[in-house]
Amino acid sequence: MTTAVPSAVLHLVVGPHDHGVVRYARAVHASLAMDDSGQRLTHVADADAAVAVVAQPCGPLVHIHVTDKLFGSGATAAATAVVAVVDAAHAAGTRVSLTLHDLPQPSDGAGFHRRRDAYRAMLTAADGVIVSSEHESRLIDEHLGWSPRPPTDVEVIPLMVGSPGDAVVRVAAPTSRSVGVLGFLYPGKGHAEVLRAMAASAPDVVFVALGTPSPGHTDLADQLTTDAAAVGRGCEITGFLDDAQLAVRLAEVGVPVAHHRHLSASGSINTWRAARRRPLVPRHRYSEEMDRMSPRTMTLYDEDRLSSAIAEALADPASTWIDAGRPVHPSPAEVAMAHRTTFARWSR
């Protein structure tokens, strides 16, 4: 029997429907709402609309999923907007918890210090914070500049694998000689590095980018196409895929790869795993944490062995699928239970 949160929680979702963090926020609410009618959802376009919502009585707790890219034109503006929402809720007698996504780390480059200060301001303002890995919790200690950590309660709830009602398209084996990278195209996602690592692969192995360029990065798509053509390799950039199209393409790709340079918690890795694919993922503190949680649902490789890992996967297509019957953690039900317990504590 499921125990409901004693008072209603308002999930305040901010941003465009197709943004990954927005989609995840709605999936978390859906996983909770299956067993708990006290979980309400309001979806608004921007922070100004969010302020208007929380200025009215909202119950004991409002929960918001936050990444700096959703709330302003830069990290500083985003933090100002999020803090304004929290302040408005506090003035109306409502506590606010945040799930912080995309935590800052030095690999962010020139923007690291601005992002660090922004996330520090948001974390300090909130009554409770959720992060998506122990790795991210350690990033708070290592890089946000506190000693000791401020009193805000920080809870680790890993990203769920799949969503309630997800369908999986399963084929006997991948149907194309291809290497695929999933997600928006932008520097650091690993598209260029994966294409270069395919140099030793047979010319008939096609590079596939499942996704569309992030705003301002259409040049990356052009460069990938040019670089592939220069070595006689096929290159496909699919553009936007709806859920049904994506399910088919996830099954068709020969070798799934998630060669992220800024790992902290990864929705695209989990999308591969929800489709029962076993992606190649660089060995990293985060990927090792996820591998311990759900063994044999990823194939970890050392950074300098990507080319070899691709070759081995092409030679053994079965290795790119998660074994039948093997559970993949955390499931939507597991993530819902973790949120339910945390919200109950923060709603008191």
C-alpha positions in Angstrom: 0.0 0.0 0.0 1.3 3.4 -0.9 1.5 6.2 1.7 0.5 9.6 0.2 2.3 12.8 1.1 0.2 14.2 4.0 -0.5 17.5 2.2 -0.6 18.3 -1.5 2.6 19.1 -3.3 2.5 21.4 -6.3 4.9 20.5 -9.1 5.6 23.8 -10.8 7.0 23.1 -14.2 8.7 26.0 -16.0 9.7 26.2 -19.7 8.9 24.8 -23.1 7.3 21.4 -23.4 10.1 19.8 -25.5 13.0 20.7 -23.1 14.5 17.7 -21.6 14.3 19.0 -18.0 10.7 19.9 -18.5 9.9 16.5 -19.9 11.6 14.9 -16.9 9.8 17.1 -14.4 6.4 16.0 -15.9 7.6 12.4 -15.9 8.4 12.6 -12.1 5.0 14.1 -11.5 3.3 11.3 -13.5 5.1 8.6 -11.6 3.9 10.1 -8.3 0.4 10.9 -9.5 -0.3 7.2 -10.4 -0.6 6.4 -6.7 -1.2 9.8 -5.0 -3.9 12.3 -5.9 -2.2 14.9 -3.7 0.4 15.5 -6.4 -0.7 18.5 -8.5 1.0 20.0 -11.5 1.0 23.5 -13.0 3.0 24.2 -16.2 4.0 27.8 -17.0 6.1 29.4 -19.7 8.5 31.4 -17.7 9.7 32.6 -14.3 7.4 35.6 -14.3 4.4 33.3 -14.6 5.8 31.1 -11.9 6.0 34.1 -9.5 2.3 34.8 -10.2 1.4 31.2 -9.3 3.3 31.0 -6.0 2.1 34.4 -4.9 -1.3 32.7 -4.3 -1.8 30.0 -1.6 -0.2 26.8 -3.0 -0.2 24.4 0.0 2.8 23.5 2.1 5.3 22.7 -0.7 6.1 23.7 -4.3 8.7 21.7 -6.2 10.5 23.1 -9.2 13.0 21.4 -11.6 15.8 24.0 -12.5 18.6 24.3 -14.9 20.1 27.8 -15.5 19.3 27.5 -19.2 15.5 27.5 -18.6 15.3 30.5 -16.4 17.2 33.4 -18.1 19.6 34.5 -20.7 22.5 33.5 -18.5 23.3 31.9 -15.2 23.2 35.1 -13.2 19.8 36.1 -14.6 18.5 32.6 -14.1 19.5 32.6 -10.4 17.8 36.0 -9.9 14.6 34.6 -11.5 14.6 31.4 -9.4 15.3 33.3 -6.2 12.4 35.7 -7.0 10.1 32.7 -7.3 11.3 31.3 -4.0 10.9 34.6 -2.3 7.4 35.0 -3.6 6.4 31.6 -2.4 7.9 32.2 1.1 6.0 35.5 1.3 2.8 33.5 0.7 3.7 30.9 3.3 4.8 28.1 1.0 8.1 26.2 1.2 10.0 25.6 -2.0 12.2 22.6 -3.0 14.3 22.4 -6.2 15.7 19.7 -8.3 18.9 21.2 -9.6 20.1 19.9 -13.0 23.4 20.4 -14.9 25.4 21.4 -11.8 28.5 23.5 -12.5 31.9 21.9 -12.7 35.3 23.2 -13.9 34.9 21.5 -17.3 32.2 24.2 -18.1 35.1 26.4 -19.0 34.8 30.2 -19.0 31.3 30.2 -17.6 32.1 28.0 -14.6 32.5 30.8 -12.0 29.2 32.5 -13.0 27.4 29.2 -12.9 28.9 28.3 -9.6 27.7 31.6 -8.0 24.2 31.2 -9.6 23.7 27.6 -8.3 25.0 28.6 -4.9 22.4 31.4 -4.7 19.6 29.0 -5.8 20.6 26.3 -3.3 20.8 28.7 -0.5 17.4 30.2 -1.2 15.6 26.8 -1.3 14.2 24.9 1.6 15.3 21.6 0.1 17.3 20.5 -2.9 17.4 17.2 -4.9 20.3 16.3 -7.1 20.5 13.3 -9.4 23.7 11.5 -8.3 26.1 11.2 -5.5 28.6 12.7 -7.9 26.5 15.8 -8.1 26.3 16.0 -4.4 30.0 15.9 -4.3 30.2 18.6 -6.9 28.4 20.9 -4.4 31.1 20.2 -1.8 34.0 20.4 -4.2 33.1 23.4 -6.4 30.3 25.6 -5.0 32.7 27.2 -2.5 31.3 26.3 1.0 33.0 24.9 4.0 30.9 23.5 5.5 27.9 23.1 3.2 25.0 25.5 4.0 22.1 24.1 6.0 19.8 23.5 3.0 18.8 19.8 3.0 20.3 18.1 -0.1 18.8 14.7 -1.2 20.1 12.4 -3.9 17.5 10.8 -6.1 18.9 9.4 -9.4 17.2 10.1 -12.7 14.6 7.5 -13.5 15.1 5.1 -16.4 12.0 5.4 -18.6 8.6 6.9 -17.8 5.3 5.4 -16.9 3.8 3.8 -19.9 7.0 3.8 -22.0 6.9 1.3 -24.9 10.1 -0.5 -26.0 10.7 -1.5 -29.6 12.9 -4.6 -29.6 14.4 -6.1 -32.6 16.5 -9.3 -32.9 19.6 -7.3 -33.6 20.4 -3.7 -34.7 19.4 -3.3 -38.3 22.0 -0.9 -39.4 25.8 -0.8 -39.5 26.0 2.4 -37.6 27.3 4.3 -34.5 24.8 6.6 -32.9 24.9 9.5 -30.5 21.6 10.7 -28.9 20.6 14.2 -28.0 21.0 17.8 -29.0 24.2 18.6 -31.0 26.5 21.0 -29.1 30.2 21.1 -28.3 31.0 18.7 -25.4 28.2 16.2 -26.2 30.8 14.0 -28.0 29.6 13.9 -31.6 32.8 15.1 -33.1 34.9 12.8 -30.9 32.8 9.7 -31.8 33.1 10.4 -35.5 36.9 10.7 -35.2 37.0 7.5 -33.1 35.3 5.7 -36.0 38.4 6.2 -38.2 39.4 2.5 -37.8 35.8 1.3 -38.6 34.9 -0.1 -42.0 33.8 2.6 -44.5 30.2 1.3 -44.6 29.7 2.0 -40.9 27.5 5.2 -40.8 27.6 7.9 -38.1 24.1 8.8 -36.9 23.2 11.8 -34.7 19.8 11.2 -33.2 18.7 14.8 -32.6 18.9 18.3 -33.8 21.5 21.1 -33.2 21.1 23.2 -30.1 20.3 26.9 -30.9 23.5 28.5 -32.2 25.2 25.3 -33.1 23.9 24.5 -36.6 27.5 24.9 -37.7 28.4 21.7 -35.8 25.9 19.7 -37.9 27.5 21.1 -41.1 31.0 20.3 -39.8 30.1 16.7 -38.9 28.7 16.2 -42.4 31.8 17.7 -44.0 34.2 15.7 -41.9 32.4 12.4 -42.6 32.3 13.1 -46.3 36.0 13.9 -46.3 36.8 10.3 -45.2 34.0 8.7 -47.3 31.8 7.9 -44.3 28.0 8.2 -44.3 26.6 10.7 -41.8 22.9 11.2 -40.9 21.6 13.9 -38.6 18.0 13.0 -38.0 16.6 16.3 -36.7 13.8 16.2 -34.2 12.2 12.8 -33.5 8.9 12.3 -31.8 8.6 9.5 -29.2 7.4 6.9 -31.7 10.2 7.7 -34.2 12.8 7.8 -31.5 11.8 4.4 -30.2 12.4 2.8 -33.6 15.7 4.6 -34.2 17.0 3.7 -30.8 16.5 0.0 -31.7 18.0 0.3 -35.2 21.3 1.9 -34.3 24.2 -0.5 -34.4 26.3 0.9 -31.5 24.9 3.4 -29.0 27.5 5.8 -27.6 27.3 8.5 -24.9 30.7 10.1 -25.0 29.8 13.1 -22.8 32.6 15.4 -21.7 30.6 17.0 -18.9 29.0 14.1 -17.2 27.1 14.7 -14.0 23.7 13.1 -14.6 22.5 12.0 -18.0 19.1 11.8 -19.5 20.4 10.5 -22.8 22.2 7.5 -21.2 18.9 6.7 -19.5 17.0 7.0 -22.7 19.2 4.4 -24.3 18.8 2.1 -21.2 15.0 2.6 -21.2 15.0 1.2 -24.7 17.0 -1.8 -23.4 20.1 -0.7 -25.3 23.5 -0.9 -23.5 25.4 2.3 -24.5 29.1 2.8 -24.5 29.9 5.3 -21.7 33.3 6.8 -20.7 34.5 5.6 -17.3 33.9 8.4 -14.9 32.8 8.9 -11.3 29.2 9.3 -12.3 29.1 6.4 -14.8 30.7 4.1 -12.2 28.1 5.1 -9.7 25.3 4.3 -12.2 27.0 1.0 -13.1 27.1 -0.1 -9.4 23.4 0.8 -9.1 22.4 -1.1 -12.2 25.2 -3.5 -13.4 25.6 -4.6 -17.0 23.3 -1.9 -18.4 26.1 0.2 -19.7 29.5 -0.7 -21.2 32.2 1.5 -19.6 35.4 2.3 -21.4 38.5 4.3 -20.6 38.6 7.6 -22.3 41.5 6.6 -24.7 39.8 3.4 -25.7 36.7 4.7 -27.5 37.8 3.5 -30.9 38.5 0.0 -29.6 35.2 -0.1 -27.7 33.3 0.8 -30.9 35.1 -1.9 -32.8 34.3 -4.5 -30.1 30.6 -3.5 -30.1 30.4 -3.7 -33.9 31.8 -7.2 -33.8 29.4 -8.3 -31.1 25.9 -6.7 -31.7 24.4 -8.6 -28.8 26.6 -6.7 -26.4 24.7 -3.5 -27.2 21.5 -4.8 -25.7 20.7 -5.2 -22.0 20.1 -8.9 -21.2 16.5 -10.0 -21.2 15.0 -10.0 -17.7 17.7 -7.8 -16.3 16.2 -4.9 -14.3 17.3 -1.4 -15.0 17.5 0.9 -12.0 16.1 3.2 -10.9 12.6 2.5 -12.2 9.8 5.1 -12.2 8.3 3.4 -9.2 11.6 3.6 -7.3 12.1 7.3 -8.1 8.5 8.0 -7.1 9.0 6.4 -3.7 12.1 8.4 -3.1 10.4 11.6 -4.0 7.3 10.7 -1.9 9.5 10.1 1.2 11.5 13.3 0.7 8.4 15.5 0.0 6.7 14.1 3.1 9.7 15.3 5.2 9.8 18.7 3.6 6.1 19.2 3.8 6.0 19.1 7.6 
